[in-house]
């Protein structure tokens, strides 16, 4: 049986309140002499006393746990650099501050009242929110600290956001593609991410970036493809198809490269591809993936540290943080191919 505070108090010949004062720093009005404190610490060590953190957190109404809300968190595999970078940033911040982390799906859809305020978390880091009406209301009503990643301004409740400059990133990609001679360019996104705030923002940014080159686009230039990219085979048979694709995410773009390889499609000679994220995975693909870069790990670290500061009542960011993008040009883009 585990040693309790009362066991230590009895062995040391003092009150349980004195033991709690010395070992846990509680009881501001309790006075304990230096000699008695030494005795309590010695007895606690001899009895191998371990504090019950769960009970202490319950008394303080804290769990020391952050919830990472990610409705479609994918399996971390060989070509999932985004998730690895995200977790590296979050875990570095939580471990530095002695917080635990729980990854969970969409909370607001789990019940009629949502599960945000049920006491299991001290705060939430919300990634890629979709902002359904129910979700917006639950977040707005929440008394719990919430910080968001990948939530551009203008979408959903007013909470601190940590997001890349999607418009700048898409402009860099389109400038590069158009500079290679491409005029028929499409934006590829999977059906789930199309419903997220960042998915909508990137699609809109694609249209705006093309317009700056006086290249008209329509809704048909946004392609809703499965992550497996099974649509590629039929796409390549079209006589007036797009010659370059800008893809919502690195993961989706890598899948597109693999599907193209299976079908015997030469990238970039037959089709240029640009991804988004640009983790180290892009250096390992064949061909190496040209990609818009965003500082995923730094954003995740900064967002988590801001959330922990708010939980501990140190400070709370009152604004959003926008991070500049870059473009890493590799081997998956080339000059406009000639048509036979």
N, C-alpha and C positions, 0 to 999 in steps of 0.2 A: 504494500500500500504506500502511496506517495506521502512524503512528509508534508504536513500542513504548517501554516503560521502558528496555530495553537500548539503544535508539537514543539516548535522552536521556542515559543514563549514559555512553555512549561519547563523545558530543559534549561533555559537561561534564567528562570526565576523572575520573569518580567511579564508585563501585559502583552496581549496580542497587538494592541495599538502601538506599543513601543517597537515591536518587531516590524510592523508595517511601516512605521515612520523611518526606521533605519534602512530597511531593504527596498522599500518602494517610494520613499519620499512623500508619503501621505501624512495628513494630520498636522497642519501648521501650528496648532496650539499645543501639541504634545512635546514635552521637553525630555530629552535623553542625554545623559552625560557622555563624554567621549569614552570613558572606561566601559560603561554599559553598552555602548554601540559596538566596541571591539568584542565584547563578550557575545553579543547577539550574532555578529558576523562569524565568529569562530564556531559557535554552536550550529549555525545554519550550514556552515561548510562541513562540519563533522556529521551532521544528519543528512547531508546531500539534498538540502532543500532546493527545489526548483519552483519559481513563481508560476502560478497558473495564469498565463497570459490571457486566455479566453475569459476567465472570470474578471480579470482586471479590465479588459476592454469592455465587457458588459457593464461594469460599474461606471466606466467613463463614457459609455455609449459610443464606442469606437470599435472598428474591426481591423484597422490598419490594412485594409484591403481596397484596392482599386478595381473597378470593373472595366474591362476593355470590350466595348460593344462593337461587334462586327458581324452583321447579319449573314454574310456569305464568306466567312473566313475559310480559305481553301487549304487543302493539304500542302504542307511545306515539302516540296520535292526538289528534284534536281534543277528545275528551271523556275523556281519561285523566289527570286532574289528580293522582291518587294516585301514579302512577309518576313523574311529573315531580317532585313534592315529595320522594318517597323518594330519587331520584337526586340532587337538589339537596343534600339533607342529607349523603348519603354522599360525594359528590364534593367538597363543601366541606371535609369533614374529611380526606379522603385527600390532596387537593392541598395543604392546609396542612402536612401531615406528609411530603410527598414520597413517597407511596405510590401504586402503580397499582391499578387495579380490573378484575377480570374477572367478568362476569356468567355464571353457569353454572346448568344444571338440577340436579335432585336428584343428589347425588354417591353417596349410599349405595346406590342401586339399580343403579349402573352395573357392578358386578362383585360376585363372591362375597365379596370382602374390602372392598369399598367403595374410594373414591378420595380419602378425606379426607387421608390421611397420605402421599401420593405425592410430596410436596416441591414442588408447583407454587405453593403459597400459604404465607404466614406466618401467616395466620389466616382465619377464616370468619365472615361475618355472615350468619346463617341467617334468612330471612324466611318467615313463614307455614308453619312445619314441620307435617308431618302425623303424624310419630312412628309409623311402622311399627315392628314389632319389630326388623327388621334395622337400620332407621335409628337407633333408640334405642341399640342395642348398639354401632353404629359410632361414634356421638357419645360414648358413655360411655368407649369404649376410646381415643379420640383423645388424642394428646399435644399436638395443635395447639390454640391458643387459639380458642374458639368463643363468640360472643355471639349471642343470638337476639332478633329483633323479632317482635311479634305472637304471642308464646307465653305465655299466661297461666300463673300458678303452678299446679302440680298436674298438669302434662302433661310427660312426657318427662324427660330427664336434668337434673341440677342444674347448670345453667350460668346466667350472668347473663342477665336478660331485660329488654327494654325494651318496654313494652306499655301501651296505654291502659286505663282503668278501664271495661271493657265493660259491667259490670253497671250502673254509674252512667249510662253513655250510653244503654243501652236503657231504663232507668227514666225518664230525661228525655223520651225519645221517646214512651213509652207514657203518661206523665202528660199530655203535650201532646195526644195523639190522643184519649185518654179525656175530657180537658177540653173537647174539641170535640164531644163527644156520641157518639163511636164506641164500640161495644161488641163488634162482631165485627171483630177485627184479626188479621192473619196476618203471619208472618215469612217473607220470601222469600230463598232462598239457592240458589246454583248447586250442582250435584252435586260439583264439585271442592272448593269451600271448605267444604262440609259435612264433609269428612274432615279438615280442619285443626283444630288445637287451638283457634284463635280462632273458627272457625265453630261448633264445638260449644259453646263458652262463650257466644257471642252467642245461640244458639238457647235454651240453658238460661236465660240472663238474660231473654229475652223471656217465657218461661213464668213466671218469678219476678215480673217486673214486672207482668204481667197479674193474677197472684194477689194482689198488694198492693191491687188495686182490686176484689177479690172477683169477678174474671172468670175463670171456668174455661177452660182450654185443653187440647187434646189434641194428639197427634202430627199430626193432620190440619190443624192450624193452622200447621204449618211446611210451606211450599210449595217443592218442589224444581223450580225453573224454569231453563230454559236461559238463557244470557246474552242471547240474541236475544229472549227473552220471547214466543215463539210461542204459549205457553199462554194468553196474555191474552184472546184472542178467545173461546175456549170458556168461560173463567172468568167473563166478563161476562154470559153467558147464564144463569148459575145464579140461581135465585130467592132462595136464602138465602146469597148470597155474602158475603164479607168486604167491608166498606166502607172499610177503610184497610189499607195494606200498609207494613210496616217492612222495608226491604231491606238485605241484608248489606253491600253496598258502594255507593259513589257510582257507580261504573262501571255496575253492574247496574241501579241506579235510573235513570240517564240513558237507558240502553237501553229501560227500561220506559216512560219518558216519550215517547221517539221512536216506539215501537210503538203507544202509545195515540194519538198524533197521527195516525199512518198509518191507524188503525182508526176515527178520528173520535170517540174517547172524550174527554170533557171532564174534564181534571184541573184543579182538585180537585172540581168539582161532582158528578161521578159516582164518583170514587174519589180518596181522599187517599193521598199517597205520601211516605214519609220515607226518605232515604238515609243513608249512613254514610261520613264522611271530611270532607265540606264544604270542598273546595278552591275556588279561584276559578271553576272550571268551573260550579259550582252557580248562580253569578250570570248565567251566559250561556245557561242552558237556558230553554225556554219551555214551561210556566211555570218560574219560578226554583224550584230544588229545596230544600225544607226538609231539613236534614240534621244528624245528630249530628256534631259536630266533634271531631277528634283532632289533636294537633300532630305530624303525620307528619314534616315536615322536621326539627323539633327532636329527635324521637325517633331518627331516622336519624343525625343528626349526633352526638348523645350516645352512641349505641351504637357508632358507628364510632370515635369518639375513645377510648372505653373499651377497645375491641379493640386499637387501636394502642398505647395505654399498656401493655397487657398484653404485647403482642409485644415492646415495647422495655424490658420488665421495670421499668417505672416504678411501676405500681400495677395492681391487678386488683379490680374491683368484686366484693364477696362477697354481694351481694344483688340483688334485682330492683328495677326502677324502674317505678312505675306512674304514669301521667299522667292527670290529670282530663280529662273530656270536657265539651263544651258542647253547646248545641242552637241552631242558626241557623234561625230560623223565616222562611220565605220564602213562596212562592205556591202550592206544591203540596199544601198541607193546608188544609182548610176544615171548617166545621161539618158534621155528619152530614147527607147529602142526603136529601131526602124521596123516598119510593118512590111511583111512580105506579101 
